[in-house]
Structure formats: structure tokens, C-alpha cells
Amino acid sequence: MAIRMPWAGGPDPDASLVLKDFDPDFRGNWAWEQPERFRARWRLTCDGEPVATLATHGLLLAPNTARFAGETWEVRHRFPAEMVVTRVGEPEAWGSYRPGWFGSGRLARTHDGPLLWRPDGFWMRTWAFTTPDQLPLVQFRPTRAFLLHGASVELQDAARRMRELPALLALGWLLVLRRRRRHSGWH
């Protein structure tokens, strides 16, 4: 009998989870939540209702997968530190992220202008995607409970109008997780 560790791969337990339709105009509480300790899976919720799931698989394994009602996004790691975001079923990538100094970086989008990823504040407790003019679009405020990682998410009106907002939300959360893992020694 094989013993399956809770952090190991395998069938996605969220595959049968019914997701609420993604509504960028929703004005309640947006949050990334980790439903179980030691599982590399998260849910994006709007006032507690799941609108997306995210499964991470590490650097060299399968791509990280964000599933929304009606679409799925993949984030793949490329050597040395680039991350490429693609909508499943589309031949070309939506964008690619390259890290910079102190956790910041640049998101080059295929059909739109670039966005910046940067800490929002001196203590680097909040992270944000901004325009090149430093106007915030999406902010992530990490929260932590005992062995659970999450974040509240704040959307600006300009972000709500973006067609690929789901990709931005998934990539941003992966970047927050990557930063937290690097600083905590958790891999």
C-alpha cells in the first residue's frame, strides 16, 4: 500500500469544486486562501465564495495551474528565473515575468504595455502590480495563520477593466508565495 503525502502531487482535489463566475466588478473582499495545511493549493475567493483555484508544482515539475470558471491559466518557470503565463489552449504566451532587484520585476505582456511588480512600502509587506508610471493596479497583502498562507487582494478600477485580470491575479499570488518561500526556507 502506497502512502500518499499531503504535499505530493496527484489528482487535483479542487477539480470537482464548482467555481463562481469571475466578476471583476465585485466590490467585496477578495482573498487568496489556503484551505489545507501542507497542500500547495489555494483558492481565490470573493466574500468566501471560490472563483478560482491555484495549484503549484515547484520549479521543474508541471506548470502552476490557475483554474477559473471557463478558463485555465498556466505559469511555467524558465531558466534562470523567468515565469511565462499562458491561457490553456492558446499558442502564444500572454506574458512573461523577469525578476529584478529586491523582489521587484517586470511583466512584459504580448499585446499590451509592460507592468511592474514591486513592494508597496518600506517593510515589503504589501506587493503590487503597477503601471510604468507607478499607478497601482492590484495589491496583495499577505496574511498568515498557523502553517497557512493567504492574502487579501485589492483591485483598482483600471485593473478591473483588464481582460486578462485572472492571469494577473494568479501570477501575483505566485510571486508573493515565491518571495515568502525564499525568506522562510520553505520549498
C-alpha positions, 0 to 999 in steps of 0.5 A: 500500500502506497502512502500518499503525502499531503504535499505530493502531487496527484489528482487535483482535489479542487477539480470537482469544486464548482467555481463562481463566475469571475466578476471583476466588478465585485466590490467585496473582499477578495482573498487568496486562501489556503484551505489545507495545511501542507497542500500547495493549493489555494483558492481565490475567493470573493466574500468566501465564495471560490472563483478560482483555484491555484495549484503549484508544482515547484520549479521543474515539475508541471506548470502552476495551474490557475483554474477559473470558471471557463478558463485555465491559466498556466505559469511555467518557470524558465531558466534562470528565473523567468515565469511565462503565463499562458491561457490553456489552449492558446499558442502564444504566451500572454506574458512573461515575468523577469525578476529584478532587484529586491523582489521587484520585476517586470511583466512584459505582456504580448499585446499590451504595455509592460507592468511592474511588480514591486513592494508597496512600502518600506517593510515589503509587506504589501506587493503590487502590480503597477503601471510604468508610471507607478499607478497601482493596479492590484495589491496583495497583502499577505496574511498568515495563520498557523502553517497557512498562507493567504492574502487579501487582494485589492483591485483598482478600477483600471485593473478591473477593466483588464481582460486578462485580470485572472492571469494577473491575479494568479501570477501575483499570488505566485510571486508573493508565495515565491518571495515568502518561500525564499525568506522562510526556507520553505520549498 
